[in-house]
Amino acid sequence: MISNVPPFLIFFIGACLIFLVPQRWRGWASLLVTLLALLNFASLSHGTYWKVQVLEHSLTFGRIDTLSYLFGLLFHIAAVIATLFSVHVRDSLQNLTSLLYAGGAIGAVFAGDLITLFVFWEIMAIASTFLVWARRSAESNRTGQRYLLVQITSGLLLLAGAASHLGATGSIAFNQIDVETLGGALIFIAFGIKCAFPLLHGWLVDAYPQATPTGTVFLSAFTTKLAVYALARSFPGTEVLIYLGATMAMFPIFYAVIENDLRRVLSYSMINQIGFMVCGIGLGTELALNGAVSHAFNDVLFKSLLFMSMGAVLHMTGRINGTDLGGLYKSMPITTSLCIVGAASISAFPLFSGFVSKSMIMVAAAEEGHAVVFLFLLFASAGVFHHAGIKIPYFAFFGHDAGIRTREPPINMLVAMAIAAGFCIFNGCYPWILYSLLPWEVNYQPYTMSHVISQSQLLFFSALAFALLMTSGLYPPEMRLINLDSDWLHRRLGLRLIHVSARMITFVWARCLRILQDSLEKVVGGIHSLTGPRGVLARTWTTGTGAIWALLLLGLYLLVYYG
């Protein structure tokens, strides 16, 4: 029975068998695998499945409860949409690794213990790296190496934290963890790396814009949202997450405004939206956690839609910088319309998905007395409308006419974007089905008069500010520049520290070798002075001297024996 198959296994088996299919049909075969996996998932009910005993520990590959079920459903839907979007790709490497990556994410969601989580954590790290390398450029090669290093580091921290947690508690269960213990702190940092915490986020804005147009859609759906799930599972109510989340929601706005690469703008926007989720997890109330989880669900869909629209632009024009685009609404009207749906959703327009989830977190912050955090999130809401809601469609499809005349992307791309747009509109107009899937009871009504009016005012004045800045020339111009972020730490400072450390190690090593060599020379010289041709032991002894030594040794022997 297909219902007895672990969800991740369908993806892994499909990835292995896909090479039996002719190259031209592998994209459709990948889509069939994801549809079969979704059908299998729909037949599963809540419970614990697929336990394997290893030594004295039980590894659980199927812990399905309300929280994991929602993320499992989300990842299956995202896999279908992303695979449909990439059906036209004739690249076996991407066909294989995208299935492994999606399967790893789904396996991690249903993991019931930290060891199983670690295994899928590392499968995701390795598989997703190939989606960066698949672009096959010198820059993507270097970026992929940095990305892999960061992801493997996260996995090693997770493994070390699991070992420490096991030693302290005797358990490897993937449940709530105390962040104040050594194991809990290591696991928290491991999750934080994949969640793109401040100063740990450089890998995201570095790697996502370098992936293939289709690979970025997969990347946007799984890694960071799995980290959100892991935080919600293990660290709900951890106060430091409130302030980390507020910071994440704030600082990307300033980078996104000056960024020229539109996929890099969306990468900063992703950190901004994850900040809302992290803040909600830190608040820890049922309303906040429901808001974080529902916003993660909506974010995957509207962020995938935005990445797909930019991927379609890159696929059809070969360009992605704001300085090189403009006027594409004339030749890509459908893509333009779908992109606007994604922009309206991420900006939390009424009747779009972001409106019904983001506000839950902000209301929870206000109810818990975090007035400053609420104001930060309010500012971040206005900022995301600037850089993702307006900047992306404006510079890509409107703005100045760059003279590019092309056509709509392949039909599979349009259908995938249309499905994602349909979810964005449906969840925004009728959110109660999504609310019914949330882990905790929902007593929240998004469509109140005050909420609709206040959000509409926020969006109106944000748009007015953008228009005034553009007409006055005060808006930062799109320029062909490389903006360094926290990656400066490893690109400049880190590299210099490595060079200085290497010189110091070389100096210390040379001094140690010199001291060792001098010591060995002294030892060899001492031995030579005793045993050499002119040494003490090489001298000729007289008979009388020999007799005296014999008497002394005999006396010593008698003293020891009879003493």
SULJOSUL-V481421 format. One record per backbone hydrogen bond with DSSP energy under -1.0 kcal/mol. NH is the residue of the N-H (numbers start at 1). CO is the residue of the C=O. E is the energy in kcal/mol with one decimal. If there is no record, write none. Layout:
nh;co;e
NH;CO;E
NH;CO;E
This chain:
nh;co;e
4;1;-1.5
5;2;-1.7
9;6;-1.0
12;8;-2.0
13;9;-2.9
14;10;-2.3
15;11;-2.2
16;12;-1.7
17;13;-2.3
18;14;-1.3
20;17;-2.0
21;18;-1.4
25;22;-1.7
26;23;-1.2
29;25;-2.2
30;26;-2.4
31;27;-1.9
32;28;-2.2
33;29;-2.1
34;30;-2.0
35;31;-2.1
36;32;-2.5
37;33;-2.3
38;34;-2.2
39;35;-2.3
40;36;-2.5
41;37;-2.5
42;38;-2.1
44;41;-1.7
47;64;-2.2
49;62;-3.1
52;59;-2.8
54;57;-3.2
57;54;-2.3
59;52;-3.4
61;50;-1.9
62;49;-1.1
63;110;-2.7
64;47;-3.1
69;65;-2.7
70;66;-1.5
71;67;-1.7
72;68;-2.6
73;69;-2.7
74;70;-2.3
75;71;-2.7
76;72;-2.0
77;73;-2.4
78;74;-2.8
79;75;-2.2
80;76;-2.0
81;77;-2.4
82;78;-2.8
83;79;-2.2
84;80;-2.4
85;81;-2.3
86;82;-1.1
87;84;-1.3
89;86;-1.7
95;91;-2.3
96;92;-2.5
97;93;-2.5
98;94;-2.2
99;95;-1.0
100;96;-2.0
101;97;-2.7
102;98;-2.4
103;99;-2.6
104;100;-2.5
105;101;-2.1
106;102;-2.2
107;103;-2.6
108;104;-2.2
109;105;-1.9
110;106;-1.6
112;60;-2.4
114;172;-3.2
117;113;-2.0
118;114;-2.2
119;115;-2.1
120;116;-2.0
121;117;-2.4
122;118;-2.2
123;119;-1.8
124;120;-2.4
125;121;-1.6
126;122;-2.3
127;123;-2.6
128;124;-2.7
129;125;-1.1
133;129;-2.3
134;130;-1.7
135;132;-1.4
136;133;-2.3
141;137;-2.0
142;138;-2.0
143;139;-2.8
144;140;-2.6
145;141;-1.6
146;142;-2.0
147;143;-2.8
148;144;-2.7
149;145;-2.1
150;146;-2.1
151;147;-2.5
152;148;-2.7
153;149;-2.0
154;150;-2.1
155;151;-1.9
156;152;-2.5
157;153;-2.3
158;154;-2.1
159;155;-2.4
160;156;-2.7
161;157;-2.7
162;158;-2.4
163;159;-2.3
164;160;-2.4
165;161;-2.7
166;162;-2.4
167;163;-2.2
168;164;-1.9
169;165;-2.6
170;166;-2.5
174;112;-1.8
175;173;-1.4
177;234;-2.7
181;178;-1.2
185;181;-2.5
186;182;-2.3
187;183;-2.3
188;184;-2.3
189;185;-2.2
190;186;-2.2
191;187;-2.5
192;188;-2.3
193;189;-2.2
194;190;-1.4
195;191;-1.7
196;193;-1.1
197;192;-2.4
200;197;-2.3
204;201;-1.4
205;201;-1.2
206;202;-1.3
207;203;-2.5
208;204;-2.1
210;207;-1.3
212;131;-1.4
216;212;-2.2
218;214;-1.2
219;215;-2.4
220;216;-2.4
222;218;-1.3
226;222;-2.5
227;223;-1.7
228;224;-1.9
229;225;-2.3
230;226;-2.6
231;227;-2.4
232;228;-2.5
233;229;-2.1
234;230;-2.4
235;231;-2.8
237;281;-3.1
238;235;-1.5
241;238;-1.7
242;239;-1.7
244;240;-2.2
245;241;-2.7
246;242;-2.0
247;243;-2.1
248;244;-2.5
249;245;-2.2
250;246;-1.2
251;247;-2.4
253;250;-1.4
256;252;-2.8
257;253;-1.7
262;320;-2.0
265;261;-1.9
266;262;-1.8
267;263;-1.4
268;264;-2.1
269;265;-2.3
270;266;-1.9
271;267;-1.6
272;268;-2.2
273;269;-2.2
274;270;-2.5
275;271;-1.9
277;273;-1.4
278;274;-2.9
279;275;-2.4
280;276;-2.2
281;277;-2.2
282;278;-2.3
283;279;-2.1
284;280;-1.7
289;285;-2.9
290;286;-2.5
291;287;-2.2
292;288;-2.6
293;289;-2.6
294;290;-2.7
295;291;-2.3
296;292;-1.8
297;293;-2.0
298;294;-2.5
299;295;-2.9
300;296;-2.0
301;297;-1.1
302;298;-2.7
303;299;-2.7
304;300;-1.6
305;301;-1.9
306;302;-2.0
307;303;-2.7
308;304;-2.7
309;305;-2.3
310;306;-2.2
311;307;-2.4
312;308;-2.6
313;309;-1.9
314;310;-2.6
315;311;-2.6
316;312;-2.2
317;313;-2.4
318;314;-2.0
322;260;-2.6
324;321;-1.4
326;396;-1.1
327;398;-1.3
329;397;-1.9
330;327;-1.3
332;328;-2.6
336;332;-2.1
337;333;-2.3
338;334;-2.4
339;335;-2.4
340;336;-2.1
341;337;-1.5
342;338;-1.8
343;339;-2.5
344;340;-2.7
345;341;-2.0
346;342;-2.5
347;343;-1.5
348;345;-1.2
349;344;-2.5
352;349;-1.8
353;424;-1.0
355;352;-1.4
356;353;-1.1
358;354;-1.9
362;358;-1.5
363;359;-2.7
364;360;-2.0
365;361;-2.1
366;362;-2.1
367;363;-2.6
368;364;-1.8
369;366;-1.4
370;365;-2.3
371;369;-1.4
374;370;-2.3
375;371;-2.0
376;372;-2.3
377;373;-2.5
378;374;-2.1
379;375;-2.5
380;376;-2.5
381;377;-2.1
382;378;-1.8
383;379;-2.3
384;380;-2.3
385;381;-1.1
386;382;-1.2
387;383;-2.2
388;384;-2.3
389;384;-1.8
390;385;-1.3
391;386;-2.3
394;390;-2.5
395;391;-2.6
396;392;-1.7
397;393;-2.2
398;394;-1.4
402;326;-1.7
414;410;-1.6
415;411;-2.6
416;412;-2.2
417;413;-2.4
418;414;-2.4
419;415;-2.4
420;416;-2.1
421;417;-2.6
422;418;-2.4
423;419;-2.0
424;420;-2.0
425;421;-2.3
426;422;-2.8
427;423;-2.8
428;424;-1.2
429;425;-2.5
430;426;-3.2
435;431;-2.6
436;432;-1.8
437;434;-1.2
438;435;-1.2
448;446;-1.6
452;448;-2.5
453;449;-2.5
454;450;-2.5
455;451;-2.4
456;452;-2.1
457;453;-2.5
458;454;-2.2
459;455;-2.4
460;456;-2.5
461;457;-2.6
462;458;-1.7
463;459;-2.4
464;460;-2.3
465;461;-2.3
466;462;-2.2
467;463;-2.4
468;464;-2.5
469;465;-2.4
470;466;-2.4
471;467;-2.6
472;468;-2.0
474;469;-1.3
475;469;-1.8
481;479;-2.0
488;485;-2.1
489;486;-1.8
491;487;-2.7
492;488;-2.6
493;488;-1.5
494;489;-3.0
496;492;-2.4
497;493;-2.6
498;494;-2.2
499;495;-2.2
500;496;-2.8
501;497;-2.8
502;498;-2.5
503;499;-2.2
504;500;-2.4
505;501;-2.8
506;502;-2.4
507;503;-2.4
508;504;-2.9
509;505;-2.6
510;506;-2.2
511;507;-2.4
512;508;-2.6
513;509;-2.5
514;510;-2.2
515;511;-2.6
516;512;-2.7
517;513;-2.6
518;514;-2.5
519;515;-2.4
520;516;-2.5
521;517;-2.3
522;518;-2.0
523;519;-2.3
524;520;-2.9
525;521;-2.3
526;522;-2.4
527;523;-2.5
528;524;-2.3
529;525;-2.0
530;526;-1.0
531;527;-2.8
532;528;-2.3
535;532;-1.6
536;529;-1.3
537;530;-2.2
539;536;-1.2
546;542;-2.0
547;543;-2.3
548;544;-2.2
549;545;-2.2
550;546;-2.1
551;547;-2.3
552;548;-2.4
553;549;-2.4
554;550;-2.3
555;551;-2.7
556;552;-2.3
557;553;-2.2
558;554;-2.5
559;555;-2.4
560;556;-2.1
561;557;-2.7
562;558;-2.7
563;559;-1.1
